[in-house]
């Protein structure tokens, strides 16, 4: 209730990228100097860190897609493990 009573605070609005850059005016100035900052509202952090996280996520997604394209899924895994242990699904 105390937080709601405090109302909207300008220092807590505007998103992570805007705040990290120093506000909207700083972002506009960066644009004038051809400076770019990587940002994603889902990731708390600044440019290099955000880029590293996004690259790792894409790499993981690419790997999962490749595995699925090769026909490997949970049912394949179950069948493989059962075969290795000489078991049937009902055991």
Residue, then its C-alpha position, 0 to 999 in steps of 0.5 A: x500500500x505504501x508503494x501505491x501511495x508514493x505514486x509514479x516515480x520518474x526515476x523508476x520509469x522508462x525501462x532498463x535501457x533508457x535508465x542505463x543510458x542516463x535517460x531519453x536525452x542521453x539516448x538521443x545524444x548517443x544516436x547523434x554520435x552513431x553509438x548503439x547500445x544493445x538492450x532487451x527489456x527482459x534482461x537486466x544489464x547493459x550492452x555487452x552483457x545483454x548481447x552475450x545473454x542473447x547470443x547464448x540463448x540463440x545458440x541453445x535455441x539453434x541446438x534444440x532445433x537441430x536436435x528436433x530436426x534430426x528426429x530426437x525427442x522425448x519418446x526417442x530418448x525413452x525408447x533408447x534408454x529402454x533398449x539399452x537396459x533391455x526393458x519394455x515400456x510396460x516394465 
